[in-house]
């Protein structure tokens, strides 16, 4: 069955870095655009970063541009989110998403907390 398993969330101090991973299985990973979303307490889920199926194009929310980098390894069926210069407002549950046409898959999320 389809699985998206996020990992790498942690408690980190402001200014620190984390790398999130999302391991995919059960579908043809290389055919899907992959995205990272996040949801903070009391807020709506928001799109953080998108990467095309080949990795040739990426897009970011304005709030993370220049700090976050999305990448993928189609040989490992894994997408990554490198997060640098983290801020307290980056605190959220981060979700991995796979999308292609009518197909839309979600992971269970991983908690990122930025606090001193």
Secondary structure as UniProt FT lines:
FT   STRAND          3..7
FT   STRAND          11..12
FT   TURN            14..15
FT   STRAND          18..25
FT   HELIX           29..31
FT   STRAND          33..39
FT   TURN            41..42
FT   STRAND          46..51
FT   TURN            53..54
FT   STRAND          58..60
FT   TURN            62..67
FT   STRAND          68..73
FT   TURN            74..77
FT   STRAND          78..83
FT   HELIX           88..90
FT   STRAND          92..100
FT   TURN            101..102
FT   STRAND          103..106
FT   STRAND          110..114
//
